[in-house]
Amino acid sequence: MIDYKVLKNEYYEIIFPNKYEEDIKEILEYSTTKLIDNLNFFNKVSYGQVIRASFFDKKDEFFSRIHELDKTATPPDWAKGCFYGGENQILFEKGNIKIRFYTLAHESCHLLFSKFIYNNYKNRVVWLDESFAANFSGEVDKELKNGKFIETVKKYLNYSSLPNMNEISFKNNNIKTNEYNAYDFFHIIGRYLSEIYSREELLNFYKDEERVLKLGENIL
């Protein structure tokens, strides 16, 4: 890729447009700290390999990279962060890279969840690892500080038709609808679970597919 640079450390290797190097350094430092924290949560010292990521400020390059790595990939048109072909792909349009400050940490959470939790699962439970990624990437902490989190909660307090979270999936095309944005639910659930369970209880809950699916029916 022309005019792209590589920055790496013990945990990450990042490809990005040259002009965003200072921002990428900040994102790399933050994401590395969160990755180490989350490895500790799972009682691990390593993911097992360096995590590769590509940042793009043009939508066509973002999707071209995805299809270059995985010709069968079908990401939604609104996707801003994906994981295909053993690499994270992250899109920040209009040159505003800070809007994706948490995305690398978020996508890395999915990698850890897949490796350390889903070995005993039949299928991915979208609400479960999306809620983990939202909470453990630092996104929810930011929303709590700036007031967005409580506004999101208020928006759904009197909502008449909260979904069964087990039915929410990219395959069902019901992540973002005219009635709701399921990422709002993921953020609320992620914080809720981390507050009602201790670290050990939460880890045990994540590993129990039957218990997870039962709670998913009415957790909202």
N, C-alpha and C positions, 0 to 999 in steps of 0.2 A: 504493500500500500504506500503510495507516494505521500510525502510530507507527514508521515507518521513516525512516532518514536516509541521506544520500549523502555519501561522503567520496571525494575524488579527488586525483590528482597527475598528472604528465606521462604516467605509464604505466598507471594503473588508475583505474576508477570503480567504487566499491563501495556497494551498497545493503545496509543492515543494521538490525536493531532498535536503537532509540535507546540503550537501556541498556548496550549493549556498545561504546560509542564508544572507550573507552580501549584495550580489547583489539584492536579493529579498527585503531587507529592503529599498534599494535605489529606486527600481522600485515601491514599495508600497508608499513611500513618494511622488514620482513624480506623480504617477497615482491618488493619493488622491487629490493633488493640482489641477490637470487638471479636475478631476471629479467635484470638488467644483466650479471651473471656469465655466464649462459647464452647471452645474445646474443653476448657476446665469444667464447664457445666456437664459435659458428657464424660468427664473423667478421662479425657484423652489429651495427649501432648502433641499430636500431629494429625492432620487430615490424611497424610500418606503421600501427598504429592503437591507440587506447586499449583496454585489455582490461577488459570489464565483468564484474562478479561480484555475486551476491546471496547473502547469508548468512541462514539461517533456523534458528530453534530449535524449530520445529514441523514435523513430518513432512508433514502435509496441505498446509501452505503451500509447502513445498519442492517437492512433486510438482505442486501447482497451478501454480506458477511455470513449471515445465518444460513442462507441457501448454499453458500460456498462450502460450509462445514457439514450441512445436513440437507440434502436435496429433497427429503421428504417432509421437512419442517413446515408447519402451518401456524405460525404465531398470529394472534389477532392483530388487526390493523392498528389498534391503539396501544400495542405493546411498547414499553420503554425499557424493560429489562428482561432478558431471556437467558436460557442456558441450553445451548446446542453444541454438539460436537466436542464436548469436553472443555467448553469455554463460556464465560459470561459475556453477553453482548449488551451494551448499555447505550441508549440514545438520549442525548440532550440537545434539543433543537434550539435554534436562534442564539446559539453561543452561550447559553446560560448553563454551564456545567454544574453550578452549585445546586440546581434543582434536583440533580441526581446524586447528591452527596452521600446518601445512605444506600444507594442501590447496590453497590458492590458488597457491602456488608449484608444486605438483605438477601441477595442471590447466594452468597456464601452460606448463609443460614440454611437455605434449601439443600445445599450440598451435604452439610453436616447431618441434617435431618434424614435425608435419603440414605446416607451411609450407616448411621448409628441407630436409626429407629425402624425404617421400613423393611428391614430384612425379614421381619416376622409378619408383615402385612400382605394381604391379597392384592390390594390396590392402594394408590395414593389417596389420602383423604385431604382434599384441597384446603378446607377451612382449618385443618389442624396445623399443617406446616406453614400455611400463609400467616396464621396467627402467631406462630412461633417466630417466623422471620420478621414480622412487623414489630413485635415486642423486643426481640433480642438483637435487632439491628440498631436500636436507638431511636427509631422513627416515633414510637409512641411517647417516649420521654420528651421529645421535642414538642409534640402536640400537647402534652400536659403542661409544658412550660408556657407555650404561646396561647393557650386557651382553646385551641381547635378541638381537642379531645372532648371536652365537656360540651361544646356546641354540637358535636357529632352525636353524643349520647342523647342530648335533648331532642335532636331531630327525630329520633326513632322511639322516644318514650311512649308516645301514643299512636305509634304506627299500627295499623289494623291487621296487617298480613305479613308478619315476620316469617321468613322461610325456614324449612327444615334444612339445616346447614349441610347435611349429608348429600343433599341434592344439588348443591352448588358446585359447578365444575366448569372448566374451560370447554370440555367436550359438549356439555349441555348448553353452552353459549348463554349462561345466565349470571356471569360475573358482574357485568354492568348492564342494567336494564333501565327502563323509564321510571321504575318505582324505587330503585335503590342502587347503590354501588357496594358490592359485597366487600370491597376492601375496607369500608367503614366497619362492617361487622368483624372482619379479621382483626382490626386494631382493637376493638372493644373486647373481643374474646381473648386475645392475647394478654391484655392487661388483667382481665378478670381471672384467668387461670393462674397467672403469676402471683396474684394477691390471695387467692383462696388456698393455694397449695404451697408447701415448703418446696425447696429445690428437689429433695429426694422424692417427695410425693408427686411432684410434677413430672419428674423423669419416669417414675413408675406408671403414671397415667398415660403418658405419651406411648409407652410400650404395649399398652393393653388395648388392642384393636376393638374388642367387643365392648369394652367400657366406653371407649371414644365414640363409637357409632351410636350407642344408646344415648349418650349425653348430647350428641350432635342433633338429635331429633328436636330438642326443645331448649338448647342452651341459651338462645337469645331471650 
